[in-house]
């Protein structure tokens, strides 16, 4: 065994006072349980004692503190009283009876003397009763028991104060003395594992505006020479999961200045005035580190519009915090070199005073990525995964329309879990497709009990969806159809949503017809109306209502939009009359009826093909676009693209200039 040549002193365990309190509690508990092993004397009174004295059974009496009398009997008395029910459980040693004398010692002695004279008259031969007076003297255990409540109170108080003040010297920790301090995380250029713009795929426009702020902090002289002033604040706005917080972290990694990060909820506290105090402390820290960047994540936690629905959701403390933030960002105080970045996905509810120029001068839109940006995001999240060589990132990007960056990260992780579950050496494209299905549709439920009729009805329903969408050129291209239950659905028709920026009436009508194709197929081919179309009907109704009430696509309602983009409208009143509401309902019903008529026409014409697709679904459970093309031929989407391409070539030939012809979007 090697000798220990290390001469450094050994680290001894630190003494914990909790062990001391535990030992004291065990001692007291043990004493209370086992300290009084003797039997307790029988409780009596003066009459009982006088009777015992008159019979000659009393040997001596001890009086403690002039009032508590303990009676000791003779051996003869103990034996004769053993059968008396009044003395049941009487101890054989020590005092047998105890009672209270009332404190009158002289009167007590006279009564004992009278009882002894009565015993003598009755011929009882007994020794005179010895009366001894004593005073209680407390031991250390008695004093400890008396002090125990105070010791516990002091101990709990010290423990509480110690836990509250722990970390007081380490900045804005959890100490009670630091309750008004801002809990901001500070990042600087020396921090390891920094996030840079290389880790943020897509968001090119947002990165340009953010980099301008970073560049000003690095090279402020270039801007000041022209008299330019950097924006005081920039607000990152976009749906959840699009990379707003990640973009702010990249700013911390790229900038050579301190970066203070804090969440909006960190300002909220149950104590009055704490939120405003933390705002002041945050900007004080920022001024000391200037030039620097302050990032407030989820600013809507404190930036809600003031006075809105005050009777229902008013919070004076939150409003005080917001007022302090407004003052710090653009008040009498100067915050030179302090730039505020904030992120939210609820920009519609923010206070207007917070949004004005001079506070948040810029709103940077961080939207959902397009197909090229999704391909770049896949490249970032696939770097650390062991992939199949045949994996096509562009194909995966096309399969995930509407996915945010967080959704894509979830897809990559879920694909890795699926591949590991099947003991694969690498992650294939099939694993990614299964991961997309898992995230969008839910977990497969192959063991769900279904009758053959229900299974046939589901197949007809999904075949109707696919056929109508296949025949309408403005519907999204169908990728596959399945009758495997997932989540709450019995089947699904998967399509590739085209990322259109602008949609017209025909687009909406075709989309509604495709949604209604499933219900109408069940009605026409099986004479069944089931509950499986509730999601289709809900989405159809929302589209029709949006066309009428939001987009002004109804001649009866006119070029009017009742959409409120600011979110300031009172939710308890409608912005239109009852007559207009009736007109909107009629127009919604008319649009849905027209879409249903369009779908019915296709279903009547394709009855045989729908039956064939349903049979194929029952046999295979999942069919793809190639299988549908073998039954239905080319889709209308393919035909329309070919027509556009031909028109493009023809137009270029007629005019002699390819740049003048119509271009495909």
Secondary structure by P-SEA (a helix, b strand, c coil): ccccccccccccccccaaaaaaaaaaaaaaaaaccccccccccccaaaaaaaaaaccccbbbbccccbbbbbbcaaaaaaacccccccccccccccbbbbcccaaaaaaaaaaaaaaaaaaaccccccbbbbbbbbbbcaaaaaaaaaaaaaaaaaaaaaaaaaacccccccccccccccccbbbbbcccccccccccccccaaaaaaaaaaaaaaaacaaaaaaaccccccbbbbbbcccccaaaaaaaaaaaccbbbbbbccccccccccaaaaaaaaaaaaaaaaaccbbbbbcccccccccccccccccccaaaaaaaaaaaaaaccccccccbbbbbbbcccccccccccccccccbbbbbccccaaaaaaaaaaaaccccccccccaaaaaaacccccaaaaaaaaaaaaaaaaaaccccccaaaaaaaaaaaacccccccccccaaaaaaaaaaaaaaaaaaaacccccccccccccccccccbbbbbbccccccccaaaaaaaaaaaaaaaaaaaaccccccccaaaaaaaaaaaaaaaccccccccccccccccccccccccccccccaaaaaaaaaaaaaaaaaaaaaaaaaaaacaaaaaaaaaaaaacccccaaaaaacccccaaaaaaaaaaaaaaaaaaaacccccccccc
